[in-house]
Amino acid sequence: ALNSDSFDALSSISLVPNPTSDIFTLNSSFTKVQIYSLTGQLVKEFNKTSENYQYSVADLNQGIYLVKVIDTDNHEKTMKLIKK
């Protein structure tokens, strides 16, 4: 069954700026943040980050990526990131 609490826990997460050319921040801390290409390849990973940590994506090619965040309770959320 779907646990509505896990959805609510991450529903207010915002990824800014988006699109970005070099860095983005998230308004929460996470156990893990993974960046995937649209083909499903993991291209970057950050562990144990704090709120408003600056995630660098300057080395990624232009395009659309999926940012998967995992919090300390193992709740997950995936957001689209546009790299310009």
Disulfide bonds with the S-S distance in Angstrom:
none
